[in-house]
Structure formats: structure tokens, C-alpha cells
Amino acid sequence: MARIIVPAHSDHAVHIANNMREADRQECMAMAGKGPLTALYDSLRVSVAAWTGFVDLEPICMFGVSPRSILGDVGSPWLLGTDKIAENALSFLRRNKAYVQRMLDIFPVLENFVDARNHLSIIWLVWLGFTIERPAVVCGVERRPFFRFEMRKNFNHG
């Protein structure tokens, strides 16, 4: 199986949206009231860097980072994927750490919110080294519990 990560393109979004994990689908609706394809297109449009993970020739996830505001140094990382991401988790998890570092090179602070029901994403975020703030806060168009997560660039060099 060939597993690669390439710069994201809007053409990749349709397959991912049509096969999106139920937890990611629910999170898109709960936070922004958006379906999978709109969420992917919008995330890609506002991102300063975004990538798509493929297994063989099939796109299984798209992820990236967008600015929190036009003047800030805070980025919002995101990832949306299909059920196949769980089947290929180890391969992508190992690679994701390098991409998080690339995000931190752009934005020294990364923060966003994850749906409290999205257990796989929470496990992935903890494994990557993000801090998950508790308790959950109610937010989004559906007024559901979300956890804020954050990572700060370590400027210590020795």
C-alpha cells in the first residue's frame, strides 16, 4: 500500500466528503452547521497550508492550518477524514508530527476546538502533544460540548 501526503487540492474533497467519518460529519454540523463538502472547501479556502493523505490512489484525509485572525500569530489546525484513516492510523500518526511542526513554524500557537463526542480525534490530538482543556465548553451552532486544544512552539534550543 502506498501511503503519501501531498498538497491539498479541492478535487480531493469530494471523495473525502462522500466517505467522511460519522464523528467528523457530526462535528462539522455541530460547530458550523456545514455538511462535509462545504466544511472541506471552506477549510481549504482559508488555510495557509493544507495537505491530503492518500492510501494507494484514494484520498482518506485532508488537514491543514488557518489563521485565527488576519493580524494574529495563532493558527487553527484541522483534520477531516474517512473511516480509512483509522485503518491507516499508525502510518499517518507518525507523519502528522512533522506536519504539526510545519504548522508551528507558521503560527507559534495552534488552537482549535474538538467535539467532545469525537473520541478518535481527541486521542490523536493528545498523541500529537496538544493540551486538551477541561471542562468542555458549549459552543457551535448546535450548542454542544467542545474541548479547546492548544500547542505552543517550544523556542528553547538546548
C-alpha positions, 0 to 999 in steps of 0.5 A: 500500500502506498501511503503519501501526503501531498498538497491539498487540492479541492478535487480531493474533497469530494471523495473525502466528503462522500466517505467522511467519518460519522464523528467528523460529519457530526462535528462539522454540523455541530460547530458550523452547521456545514455538511462535509463538502462545504466544511472541506472547501471552506477549510481549504479556502482559508488555510495557509497550508493544507495537505491530503493523505492518500492510501494507494490512489484514494484520498482518506484525509485532508488537514491543514492550518488557518489563521485565527485572525488576519493580524494574529500569530495563532493558527487553527489546525484541522483534520477531516477524514474517512473511516480509512484513516483509522485503518491507516492510523499508525502510518499517518500518526507518525507523519502528522508530527512533522506536519504539526511542526510545519504548522508551528513554524507558521503560527507559534500557537495552534488552537482549535476546538474538538467535539467532545463526542469525537473520541478518535480525534481527541486521542490523536490530538493528545498523541500529537502533544496538544493540551486538551482543556477541561471542562468542555465548553458549549459552543457551535451552532448546535450548542454542544460540548467542545474541548479547546486544544492548544500547542505552543512552539517550544523556542528553547534550543538546548 
